């Protein structure tokens, strides 16, 4: 059996509906950290998730990268931000703010 190359693996399949945030973290808190990493140009989901995770750690917010990625996917599905590619494969998908 041949293993998938590292860069082609699914990073997370967690869905936002399955997430329970800790009491110390609100959805608005998480959204603010994600939006801080977005721009009008496309950015890799891996980058957005990684930097948002660093921001969570700096604020002592107990949020995993899987939870951040699930929220990014939920924001795309709601039409709040734009996304392209398979969002569960962070290196092969990108997100951006909606054009004005």
Rosetta blueprint (number, residue, H / E / L):
1 X L
2 X L
3 X L
4 X L
5 X L
6 X H
7 X H
8 X H
9 X L
10 X L
11 X L
12 X L
13 X L
14 X L
15 X L
16 X H
17 X H
18 X H
19 X L
20 X L
21 X L
22 X L
23 X L
24 X L
25 X L
26 X L
27 X H
28 X H
29 X H
30 X H
31 X H
32 X H
33 X H
34 X H
35 X H
36 X H
37 X L
38 X L
39 X L
40 X L
41 X L
42 X L
43 X E
44 X E
45 X H
46 X H
47 X H
48 X H
49 X H
50 X H
51 X H
52 X H
53 X H
54 X H
55 X H
56 X H
57 X H
58 X H
59 X L
60 X L
61 X L
62 X L
63 X L
64 X L
65 X H
66 X H
67 X H
68 X H
69 X H
70 X H
71 X H
72 X H
73 X H
74 X H
75 X H
76 X H
77 X H
78 X L
79 X L
80 X L
81 X E
82 X E
83 X E
84 X E
85 X E
86 X L
87 X L
88 X L
89 X L
90 X H
91 X H
92 X H
93 X E
94 X E
95 X E
96 X E
97 X E
98 X L
99 X L
100 X L
